[in-house]
Amino acid sequence: MNDPTPFNPYAGNILIDSLGAILNRPEAARALTFLPPRPENPGQIPKHIRLRYVIQLRDFHWVSLEGLRVQESIDLVLRDSYRYRDPCVPQTWSVIGGEKLAHKTPRAPAMAILVVGHSGSGKTQAILRPLTIYRSQVLAHESFPNLAGGHHQLVWLSVDVPASGRSDDLAAELMVAFDTAMEKHISGWKKRFATAVSRNRRDGQQMLDEWRQVVSAYFLGALHLDEVQNFFKLPTLKKRRSKSSDAADLELSIIEDQCLKWILTLTNTWQIPIIISGTPDGVGALMKRFANTQRFVSGGYHPIKHFESADDPAFFSNDSEKPGFLDVLGQYQYVSDPLKIDKEAASKILELSGGIPRLILALWVAAHRVALEAPKTDSLSLKDFERAADTFLAPVKPAIAALRSKDPRQIARYEDLMPRNDNFWASFWAAMGNS
């Protein structure tokens, strides 16, 4: 991490200074990109060993322009929230102690960021990678303003909204995530919320307030809530497939509205920024009220889109100076006779994967499996990709066809175009690792 810039608008705030330097775009791109090692002369490596290299492509991450914008938004809202919570200011501790009106001067509420995309588009990675480039999730301070001795600072926390969408389950997820993060970074940490989580009868609102009070004392920088669509109840599959259904019929209903009210209070009163991510259906339901929309996009709205055209330079550019996703991925071929990455290859891979990054990587790995099974050849061809799509990716072919059709009625058959907890994917990746 570079030394902090001499032009520092937050100088003197221990919470911000400890985060590290403010990155410019090229620095952020380098920090966010992850490219697995590439073996030289793959033809000299036994095929069963090559598969172990191929599976490492699960970690492949080529940052997009929108991904860089997400990083910028996160850094802006996180640092700005700490500007209002400077521990050198006595009023900060009054707020932590529960005095909501401790600040007499007007203060803007903490900002929120909204990230939306189909399952597999990379929205979660677009958030988690920027969070993990800070020096640590939990920072240790040997000395701390207005405290005797040291203290710890919780920079970020990320949880999935539970499938139930209920406040008590959300609170339990938050409590477990807090204790897990602190236990990982602090030797001898005693779980703060063990009793609250284990209760048979739980009061969701009370648990959320208790969690908020504790994380405020540890100066939580930003909270990421993923799978926000779980706050809502889906229409039945029968209704989604109905030819007579219109947009009004297919609206999602909130499971427990106190969860959303609590989120707004977190930003408005307690100055903790929220990063919200989810699929289009859930985000659309969240945005039904203009007041909510204003608050949830105050720090940035980021649609993470799948690739829709082989002419999109972000997908395929054939330009070594400004390579696209497939240009870079194409360098990872573990055969003696590699596939030429051209417009034809880009179009075919886009067709078979629907342009969803997670599926592109899955297809790429599966095509290598097909190719490396051939006893007499050592090449990668488009036929290998077609066979991989018909076998390993067969369960998602109908969803890919629906996505590419852009027909709302076909798309309505799927909750988010790919199930979040699909056993097929678990068994697929397990098989890849055990081949």
SEDRENDREN-306460 format. One record per residue (C-alpha): x, y, z; residue number from 1; residue in three letters. Coordinates in steps of 0.02 Angstrom, whole numbers, plus 50000, padded with zeros to 5 digits. Layout:
<recs>
- east/north/up/n/res
- X/Y/Z/NUM/ala
...
</recs>
This chain:
<recs>
- east/north/up/n/res
- 50000/50000/50000/1/met
- 50069/50171/49955/2/asn
- 50105/50304/50085/3/asp
- 49958/50419/50120/4/pro
- 49943/50565/49999/5/thr
- 50007/50733/50062/6/pro
- 49841/50806/50005/7/phe
- 49733/50728/50138/8/asn
- 49559/50800/50169/9/pro
- 49542/50688/50323/10/tyr
- 49709/50723/50407/11/ala
- 49712/50692/50594/12/gly
- 49566/50569/50601/13/asn
- 49639/50408/50667/14/ile
- 49497/50304/50594/15/leu
- 49535/50365/50417/16/ile
- 49724/50377/50427/17/asp
- 49732/50193/50475/18/ser
- 49644/50139/50316/19/leu
- 49793/50175/50204/20/gly
- 49815/50279/50049/21/ala
- 49675/50344/49939/22/ile
- 49700/50250/49775/23/leu
- 49687/50325/49603/24/asn
- 49607/50225/49461/25/arg
- 49764/50134/49399/26/pro
- 49814/50089/49578/27/glu
- 49638/50026/49614/28/ala
- 49637/49922/49454/29/ala
- 49799/49837/49505/30/arg
- 49735/49804/49680/31/ala
- 49569/49732/49622/32/leu
- 49629/49624/49478/33/thr
- 49678/49444/49514/34/phe
- 49756/49334/49382/35/leu
- 49808/49156/49430/36/pro
- 49983/49099/49382/37/pro
- 50001/49031/49206/38/arg
- 50112/48877/49178/39/pro
- 50240/48885/49038/40/glu
- 50239/48748/48907/41/asn
- 50075/48668/48966/42/pro
- 50096/48526/48840/43/gly
- 50239/48458/48945/44/gln
- 50130/48444/49100/45/ile
- 50026/48285/49125/46/pro
- 49844/48317/49084/47/lys
- 49778/48269/49256/48/his
- 49898/48397/49332/49/ile
- 49842/48531/49210/50/arg
- 49665/48517/49277/51/leu
- 49731/48578/49444/52/arg
- 49791/48735/49359/53/tyr
- 49626/48755/49266/54/val
- 49523/48750/49426/55/ile
- 49618/48901/49492/56/gln
- 49524/49006/49364/57/leu
- 49382/49011/49490/58/arg
- 49480/49155/49568/59/asp
- 49505/49248/49403/60/phe
- 49451/49429/49417/61/his
- 49471/49559/49280/62/trp
- 49405/49722/49348/63/val
- 49281/49820/49242/64/ser
- 49252/50006/49233/65/leu
- 49095/49985/49339/66/glu
- 49197/49884/49463/67/gly
- 49317/50029/49480/68/leu
- 49171/50146/49509/69/arg
- 49106/50031/49646/70/val
- 49276/50038/49731/71/gln
- 49274/50226/49721/72/glu
- 49098/50238/49793/73/ser
- 49142/50123/49938/74/ile
- 49297/50222/49982/75/asp
- 49203/50386/49972/76/leu
- 49060/50335/50086/77/val
- 49171/50243/50210/78/leu
- 49295/50384/50235/79/arg
- 49159/50516/50239/80/asp
- 49063/50423/50373/81/ser
- 49218/50420/50481/82/tyr
- 49232/50608/50456/83/arg
- 49072/50623/50558/84/tyr
- 49130/50496/50689/85/arg
- 49301/50566/50735/86/asp
- 49341/50491/50907/87/pro
- 49434/50651/50953/88/cys
- 49266/50740/50959/89/val
- 49174/50713/51126/90/pro
- 49003/50715/51041/91/gln
- 49052/50557/50946/92/thr
- 49055/50459/51109/93/trp
- 48889/50534/51161/94/ser
- 48809/50464/51002/95/val
- 48888/50294/51033/96/ile
- 48815/50299/51207/97/gly
- 48641/50316/51133/98/gly
- 48611/50503/51132/99/glu
- 48533/50521/50959/100/lys
- 48529/50711/50962/101/leu
- 48704/50732/51033/102/ala
- 48760/50829/50879/103/his
- 48676/50999/50880/104/lys
- 48740/51052/50710/105/thr
- 48652/50982/50555/106/pro
- 48737/50827/50487/107/arg
- 48704/50736/50325/108/ala
- 48654/50554/50351/109/pro
- 48777/50416/50305/110/ala
- 48770/50370/50122/111/met
- 48711/50206/50047/112/ala
- 48767/50115/49891/113/ile
- 48658/50005/49783/114/leu
- 48733/49869/49672/115/val
- 48618/49767/49560/116/val
- 48646/49625/49439/117/gly
- 48590/49452/49389/118/his
- 48658/49307/49488/119/ser
- 48832/49268/49424/120/gly
- 48864/49442/49355/121/ser
- 48998/49478/49485/122/gly
- 48909/49606/49594/123/lys
- 48963/49526/49758/124/thr
- 49145/49516/49703/125/gln
- 49133/49697/49645/126/ala
- 49098/49742/49827/127/ile
- 49204/49618/49926/128/leu
- 49365/49649/49830/129/arg
- 49367/49837/49866/130/pro
- 49331/49801/50049/131/leu
- 49476/49680/50063/132/thr
- 49607/49800/49994/133/ile
- 49605/49900/50157/134/tyr
- 49745/49858/50276/135/arg
- 49635/49740/50377/136/ser
- 49453/49707/50413/137/gln
- 49492/49740/50596/138/val
- 49625/49870/50637/139/leu
- 49717/49873/50803/140/ala
- 49758/50041/50883/141/his
- 49886/50039/51024/142/glu
- 49815/50203/51086/143/ser
- 49647/50282/51051/144/phe
- 49572/50455/51081/145/pro
- 49469/50473/51240/146/asn
- 49508/50295/51294/147/leu
- 49637/50227/51415/148/ala
- 49739/50103/51314/149/gly
- 49709/50031/51142/150/gly
- 49555/49990/51043/151/his
- 49501/49896/50886/152/his
- 49415/49967/50733/153/gln
- 49298/49861/50627/154/leu
- 49317/49928/50451/155/val
- 49183/49825/50364/156/trp
- 49062/49681/50384/157/leu
- 48972/49581/50250/158/ser
- 48823/49464/50273/159/val
- 48691/49384/50165/160/asp
- 48512/49431/50205/161/val
- 48442/49266/50272/162/pro
- 48319/49170/50164/163/ala
- 48181/49198/50292/164/ser
- 48194/49388/50273/165/gly
- 48154/49405/50459/166/arg
- 48235/49528/50580/167/ser
- 48285/49399/50710/168/asp
- 48376/49293/50581/169/asp
- 48459/49448/50507/170/leu
- 48516/49501/50680/171/ala
- 48586/49328/50714/172/ala
- 48684/49333/50549/173/glu
- 48754/49503/50594/174/leu
- 48801/49448/50769/175/met
- 48890/49290/50709/176/val
- 48981/49388/50573/177/ala
- 49040/49517/50701/178/phe
- 49107/49386/50821/179/asp
- 49189/49289/50680/180/thr
- 49280/49443/50616/181/ala
- 49339/49495/50788/182/met
- 49390/49319/50836/183/glu
- 49493/49305/50677/184/lys
- 49593/49461/50714/185/his
- 49597/49471/50904/186/ile
- 49681/49335/51005/187/ser
- 49575/49273/51149/188/gly
- 49416/49359/51090/189/trp
- 49264/49303/51189/190/lys
- 49108/49296/51081/191/lys
- 49003/49447/51123/192/arg
- 48838/49383/51054/193/phe
- 48843/49197/51095/194/ala
- 48700/49210/51220/195/thr
- 48589/49319/51111/196/ala
- 48606/49203/50961/197/val
- 48569/49045/51061/198/ser
- 48406/49106/51139/199/arg
- 48253/49002/51096/200/asn
- 48140/49155/51089/201/arg
- 48220/49302/51002/202/arg
- 48162/49482/50982/203/asp
- 48227/49538/50813/204/gly
- 48217/49725/50843/205/gln
- 48300/49710/51012/206/gln
- 48440/49604/50939/207/met
- 48469/49726/50795/208/leu
- 48480/49872/50917/209/asp
- 48600/49776/51029/210/glu
- 48711/49734/50880/211/trp
- 48709/49914/50820/212/arg
- 48762/49979/50990/213/gln
- 48911/49860/50997/214/val
- 48974/49888/50820/215/val
- 48957/50076/50842/216/ser
- 49079/50064/50987/217/ala
- 49200/49975/50870/218/tyr
- 49173/50107/50735/219/phe
- 49105/49996/50598/220/leu
- 49152/50082/50436/221/gly
- 49026/50003/50316/222/ala
- 48898/49862/50317/223/leu
- 48868/49758/50161/224/his
- 48699/49671/50147/225/leu
- 48698/49547/50003/226/asp
- 48549/49452/49929/227/glu
- 48431/49594/49973/228/val
- 48294/49508/49874/229/gln
- 48273/49393/50025/230/asn
- 48183/49535/50113/231/phe
- 48038/49503/49993/232/phe
- 47917/49364/49955/233/lys
- 47912/49305/49776/234/leu
- 47751/49278/49679/235/pro
- 47717/49095/49649/236/thr
- 47800/49011/49501/237/leu
- 47626/48981/49430/238/lys
- 47590/49167/49433/239/lys
- 47760/49210/49358/240/arg
- 47727/49089/49215/241/arg
- 47548/49147/49187/242/ser
- 47518/49224/49016/243/lys
- 47394/49344/49093/244/ser
- 47516/49412/49222/245/ser
- 47569/49592/49208/246/asp
- 47699/49692/49304/247/ala
- 47576/49736/49443/248/ala
- 47534/49552/49471/249/asp
- 47717/49509/49491/250/leu
- 47765/49635/49625/251/glu
- 47860/49565/49773/252/leu
- 47794/49590/49949/253/ser
- 47898/49637/50100/254/ile
- 47915/49498/50230/255/ile
- 47951/49609/50381/256/glu
- 47957/49796/50357/257/asp
- 48051/49832/50518/258/gln
- 48210/49769/50434/259/cys
- 48204/49908/50305/260/leu
- 48157/50038/50436/261/lys
- 48307/49984/50539/262/trp
- 48423/50001/50389/263/ile
- 48365/50179/50361/264/leu
- 48391/50219/50545/265/thr
- 48567/50148/50534/266/leu
- 48614/50276/50402/267/thr
- 48508/50423/50461/268/asn
- 48542/50417/50647/269/thr
- 48697/50311/50677/270/trp
- 48805/50365/50529/271/gln
- 48846/50188/50470/272/ile
- 48850/50173/50280/273/pro
- 48759/50029/50197/274/ile
- 48808/49937/50038/275/ile
- 48658/49845/49968/276/ile
- 48668/49715/49830/277/ser
- 48543/49600/49749/278/gly
- 48458/49538/49593/279/thr
- 48345/49651/49488/280/pro
- 48184/49583/49562/281/asp
- 48230/49622/49742/282/gly
- 48312/49788/49705/283/val
- 48159/49838/49603/284/gly
- 48047/49801/49752/285/ala
- 48162/49900/49865/286/leu
- 48146/50051/49752/287/met
- 47956/50061/49751/288/lys
- 47959/50214/49864/289/arg
- 48046/50372/49803/290/phe
- 48105/50411/49979/291/ala
- 48194/50243/49989/292/asn
- 48270/50265/49818/293/thr
- 48347/50431/49866/294/gln
- 48427/50359/50021/295/arg
- 48488/50194/49949/296/phe
- 48578/50274/49800/297/val
- 48649/50426/49890/298/ser
- 48824/50350/49881/299/gly
- 48807/50274/49708/300/gly
- 48701/50161/49600/301/tyr
- 48797/50026/49508/302/his
- 48717/49905/49384/303/pro
- 48836/49758/49357/304/ile
- 48784/49699/49185/305/lys
- 48821/49537/49096/306/his
- 48900/49544/48924/307/phe
- 48770/49554/48787/308/glu
- 48873/49572/48628/309/ser
- 49037/49506/48559/310/ala
- 49065/49684/48498/311/asp
- 49072/49749/48676/312/asp
- 49256/49796/48703/313/pro
- 49237/49759/48888/314/ala
- 49208/49578/48835/315/phe
- 49318/49560/48680/316/phe
- 49426/49697/48605/317/ser
- 49569/49606/48516/318/asn
- 49675/49751/48579/319/asp
- 49827/49708/48684/320/ser
- 49833/49885/48753/321/glu
- 49652/49882/48813/322/lys
- 49605/49699/48829/323/pro
- 49430/49641/48873/324/gly
- 49375/49501/48988/325/phe
- 49391/49364/48856/326/leu
- 49556/49431/48789/327/asp
- 49634/49406/48960/328/val
- 49546/49241/48997/329/leu
- 49602/49177/48826/330/gly
- 49782/49180/48887/331/gln
- 49739/49038/49007/332/tyr
- 49738/48889/48891/333/gln
- 49815/48730/48957/334/tyr
- 49840/48640/48792/335/val
- 49979/48627/48662/336/ser
- 49866/48692/48523/337/asp
- 49764/48837/48594/338/pro
- 49601/48907/48526/339/leu
- 49616/49068/48427/340/lys
- 49521/49203/48521/341/ile
- 49434/49296/48382/342/asp
- 49261/49365/48344/343/lys
- 49193/49190/48305/344/glu
- 49255/49121/48470/345/ala
- 49189/49272/48566/346/ala
- 49016/49253/48487/347/ser
- 49006/49067/48523/348/lys
- 49062/49083/48705/349/ile
- 48939/49226/48730/350/leu
- 48799/49120/48657/351/glu
- 48837/48969/48767/352/leu
- 48861/49066/48929/353/ser
- 48733/49206/48911/354/gly
- 48875/49327/48943/355/gly
- 48869/49296/49131/356/ile
- 49048/49302/49198/357/pro
- 49024/49158/49320/358/arg
- 48958/49049/49180/359/leu
- 49096/49103/49061/360/ile
- 49224/49042/49186/361/leu
- 49127/48882/49219/362/ala
- 49114/48852/49032/363/leu
- 49299/48886/49008/364/trp
- 49346/48760/49142/365/val
- 49222/48630/49078/366/ala
- 49284/48650/48898/367/ala
- 49459/48611/48960/368/his
- 49395/48454/49044/369/arg
- 49318/48398/48881/370/val
- 49476/48440/48783/371/ala
- 49595/48355/48904/372/leu
- 49493/48194/48900/373/glu
- 49536/48171/48716/374/ala
- 49673/48037/48710/375/pro
- 49750/48080/48540/376/lys
- 49742/48269/48533/377/thr
- 49801/48413/48641/378/asp
- 49699/48560/48579/379/ser
- 49553/48671/48629/380/leu
- 49414/48701/48504/381/ser
- 49240/48778/48496/382/leu
- 49170/48600/48486/383/lys
- 49240/48571/48660/384/asp
- 49142/48723/48721/385/phe
- 48982/48660/48638/386/glu
- 49001/48488/48716/387/arg
- 49039/48566/48885/388/ala
- 48880/48671/48873/389/ala
- 48778/48515/48830/390/asp
- 48847/48416/48978/391/thr
- 48920/48512/49124/392/phe
- 48813/48667/49097/393/leu
- 48656/48578/49038/394/ala
- 48551/48627/49191/395/pro
- 48569/48814/49153/396/val
- 48540/48807/48964/397/lys
- 48354/48851/48976/398/pro
- 48392/49000/49088/399/ala
- 48528/49060/48969/400/ile
- 48406/49047/48824/401/ala
- 48278/49148/48922/402/ala
- 48405/49282/48964/403/leu
- 48465/49297/48784/404/arg
- 48286/49303/48719/405/ser
- 48252/49461/48820/406/lys
- 48072/49400/48827/407/asp
- 47998/49454/48996/408/pro
- 47882/49304/49001/409/arg
- 48025/49181/48977/410/gln
- 48133/49272/49104/411/ile
- 47988/49274/49229/412/ala
- 48002/49085/49242/413/arg
- 48162/49106/49342/414/tyr
- 48182/49189/49511/415/glu
- 48350/49266/49466/416/asp
- 48404/49164/49314/417/leu
- 48514/49050/49417/418/met
- 48474/48979/49590/419/pro
- 48587/49042/49730/420/arg
- 48596/48871/49815/421/asn
- 48604/48753/49666/422/asp
- 48674/48582/49712/423/asn
- 48728/48562/49531/424/phe
- 48861/48696/49552/425/trp
- 48925/48623/49714/426/ala
- 48944/48451/49634/427/ser
- 49016/48526/49475/428/phe
- 49158/48617/49564/429/trp
- 49187/48468/49679/430/ala
- 49205/48356/49526/431/ala
- 49326/48479/49448/432/met
- 49436/48472/49601/433/gly
- 49433/48282/49613/434/asn
- 49464/48240/49430/435/ser
</recs>
